[in-house]
Amino acid sequence: MRVAATLLATLALSACAHIPAGLPSNARYVAMGSSFAAGTGINGIKPGTPQRCGRSASNYATLVAVKLGLALDDQTCGGATTAHILGPWNELPAQIDAVNADTRLVTVTIGGNDVGYVMNLFIASCPPEGMIVQGTRRACTTPRPPKAEDYVKLEASLRAVAREVFRRAPKARLVFVQYVKLIPDTPCAASQLSPEGALVTRDIGEQLARVTTRAALAEGAEVLAADQFSRGHTLCDADKWSVGPKPGGIEAPAPWHPTAAGHAAIAAALEALVTGSRTHR
């Protein structure tokens, strides 16, 4: 009960959000986003989906769809940016193309790849002997934090995603799901982060959350504050909802990504948001 109350208390919604009443049985649900939404590395790849996208049957969208009996169209894909939601990516169509007038729920976790979030985490946690990239050992480099204009561009892209969702699916609820908190306020040895690296990457995560919230609320979308309710569940905590540079195990999530427990926690909070009798306006 205490966990449920905590999750409900951290649902951040717009004062003028598009919140249609309820979700009908077998409602159409479109999930979009990057590997943080896809569940890359967790329990293998969902059958019948592109291998390179790394979609897991244990990702938060699938868990919610099963629990609520929703008709899920999972478009999430590892490595995706906002450009891949709004436009095609080689052989993959634009993720937004799955959204139509029958859609009643859309979730989005995107933006980290636009600002090099995981790339900088890999750089900041690079061991002295260097890192392995596509089978080749490379020397460590210094973090490359995003510039102010990168965040401005991301915010504009996120707003464009929201506008396009509502244009295509005016009856849909749109929820931007924040990235889980990866860097604790006091990093542990397992993170392999220097104090400077921790500051850079923590700042990227916090700015990404702020930009996402501003964009969502400006366009009347909702925000699920996973960055807040995952505090105390980093790789440095006993109850881990994410992993660091060395997750370990064949079915472990990708480095610096949410675990199966993290996706389950997000799914529980998302379920509470879309089914709850209380709406914060």
N, C-alpha and C positions, 0 to 999 in steps of 0.2 A: 504494500500500500504506500509506503514511504517513497519507494522508487517511482511509482506511478504519479504521485503528487509532485515529485521533483521534476519529472518530465513535463507534466502539464504546466508547471510554473515557468518553464523555459521556452514555451511556444511564443515566438514573437510574431505578431500579426499587424497588418496595416490598419490604419484608422478607416480606410476606404477600400478594403480588400474586396475582391470579387469572391464571395462565399455563397454559392448556390446551396440551397437546402438539401442536405443528405446526399447519399449516393445510391442510385437504384441497383437492384440485384443484377449481377453480371455487367456492371458498368464498365465502359471502356477506359482503360488506364494506360497512359503512355509514359514510360520512364526514359529520361534522357540524361546524358552526362558522360563523364570520363571514367577511369578505372576505379575511382572512389565510389562511384555508383554501381559499376559493373561487378565489383567484388573480385577483381582479378586475383587469381591464385588460390581462391578458397574452394576446396572440394571439387576441383576440376572445372571443366567448361560445360555450360548448359548445352545439351544436345540440340543440333540443328541451328546453331548460331555460328557466326564467323569466328574461326580459330583465333585470329589476331585481336579480336575485341576482348577476349577473356571474360565473357559474361558468366557469372556463377548462378547456379540455382539456389544459392544461399544468400544472394544479395538482398538488400532491404526491400527493393521493389517486388521481388518474387515472393518474399515472406508475407508482405502486406496483401498482395493479390490473392495468395492462397487463403490467408486468414479471413479476408473479407469477401471472397468469392468474386473478385474482379477479373475482367478480361484484359490481361496485361499484354501490351506490345512493348517489349524491352528493346530499346534502341541504344542502350549504353555501350560505350566502347573505350577500352584503354587507350590513352594517348590523345583523346579527343580534346579539341578546343572549342570555343564558342563558334568559330568559323565552321566547324564540322556539324554543329547543330543547325546552323542557318544555310549551309551549302554542302554539296557532295564532297566525299573524301575518297578519291580514287574510285574503286569499284563500289563503295558504299554510298547510298543516297543520303541526302541531308536528313538528320534525325528528325527535324521538324516536319518532314513529309508524312510521318506517321500520325500526326495530329489532324483530326478532322472534326466536323460538326457533331459527330456522335461521342466525341471524347468528353469524359466527365472529370477526370483527374489527370494532372500532369505533374511529375516531379522532375527537378533538375538539380544535379550537382556538377558544376562546371566552373572553370576559371583558373584552376591551379596550373594547368599546362600553359595557359595564356601568359602567366607571369613567372614561369619556371620554378614553381614551388618544389616539386620533387627533385628536379634537376639540382637545385641549390642544396637540398637535403643530402643528396648523394655526394656532392662536392664537399659540403661541410663535414661529412662523416667519413671522408676518404681516409683509409688507413695509410700509414707511412710508406708501405710498399706499393701504393697505387691502387687503382680500381680496375676491375674487369668490365669492359664494355664490349658486348657482342663477341666475347671470346678473346679479346685482345686486352692486355694489361696497359693501362695508361697512367701517366704521372698525375698526381693530384694538382688541381688548380685552385684558384681562390674563388669564393662565392661571387656571383654576379647578381646582386639584388636588382629588382625591377626599378625603373625610373618612374617618376611621378606621372609622366604621360602614358606609361603602360597601364597604370591603374585607371586613368581617365578613359583610355580606349576600352578597357575591360568593362567598365561601368556602362559605357554606351552600348557595348555588345550585349550585355545582360539585359538591358532595357529593351533592346531590339528583339531579343528572344521572347521576353514577356509580351510585348506588343503583338508579335506574330502568333504566339499561342492564343491570345484572346481574339485575334482576328479570325483564326481558323476554327476556334472552339469557344464561342462566346458563353457557353453554359458550363465550361470547365472550371475546376479549382486548380490553380497553379501554385505549387509549393516549391520554393527554393530550399533545398536541404544543404545546410552548411557542412563543410569538412569537419571531421572530428579533430579535436585538439591533439596535435602530435608532440609538441615540445613543451614539457612541463616548465614551471617557473624556475625550478632548480634541476637541471639535467643530471642524470646519473651516468655512471661509466658505460652502461649498455648503449647509450645513445651515440657514443664515440664522437660527440660534438665538443669542439673547443668553446670557451666562453664567447668568443667572437662569432663563431658559427651558429651557436644557439641563439644569440641576439638577432642575427640576420634572418634566420629561418623562422623564428618565432614572430618577428615583425611581419614577414610575408604572410603567414597564416592569419594574423590579426587584421592586417589591412585587407586581405582577401575577404574575410568575414564582414568587415565594415562596408566594403564596396558592394558585396552581394546584398546586404540588407538595404542599403540606400537604393540600389537599382530596383529591387523587388517592391519595396514599399512605394516608391515613386510611381510604379506602374500598376499598383493595386493587387500585387501578388502577396502570398503569405511566405513566412520564413520559419523553418524548423531549426532551432538554435542548437544543432548538434555540437557546435564548437563550445557551447556553454555546459550542456549536461554531460559532456564527455570529460570535463575537467576532473582530475582524480582517477582517470582511466587510461593514462598514457603508458608507454612501455616501461616507465620508471615506477609504476604503481602495481600493487598486488593484483587488482582486477583489471587486466589489460584489455582495452578495446582497439588497440593499434600496435603495430610492431615498428621496430627501428631498422637499422641497416642489415641485420642478420636474423631474419625471422625463423629460419630452420624448419625442416620438415618438408616432405614432398607436397603436401596439400596446404602448406602455409600461405598466407596472403603475400602479395608482392612486398618487397621492402618499403618501409615508410607508408603503409596502407592500413586500413581498418581490418580487424580480425572478424571471424564469424560472429563472435560475441558483440563486436561493435555494430555490425549490420543488424543483428537481432535487437539491440537497444534502439537503434534508429527506427527500425520497423515498428517497435512497440510505441515509440513516441509519435510516429506518423499515424499509426492506427488511432491513437488517442486524439490526435488533432482532427482527423477527418470524420470521426464518429462521435466525438464529444458533444455533450449538450451545451457546454459553455463555449462561447466564442468571444474573444477579446477584441473589441473594436475601438 
